[in-house]
Amino acid sequence: MHYRLKAHLLCHDVRLSDWVETVVDLEEAPSPAEAERLLWPAADALVARQGCEGCPYELSSVTVVPESD
């Protein structure tokens, strides 16, 4: 089943505040901790595109939504 994972990304110096999301194919819904782990590659890519590399950031408000096939 496909799940859309979404979280708010906040850069600690507030240069970047945005939403990051990805879609994964898993047998069952991921736990909040697993969803956050699966979102890190997308978060890293967003931070790199925005020129905030090296800036500490965090993910919050992680949500998991099943997608219909």
Secondary structure, DSSP 4 states (H G I P E B T S, - for coil): -EEEEEEEEEETTSS-EEEEEEEEE-SSPPPHHHHHHHHHHHHHHHHHHTT-TT--EEEEEEEEEEE--
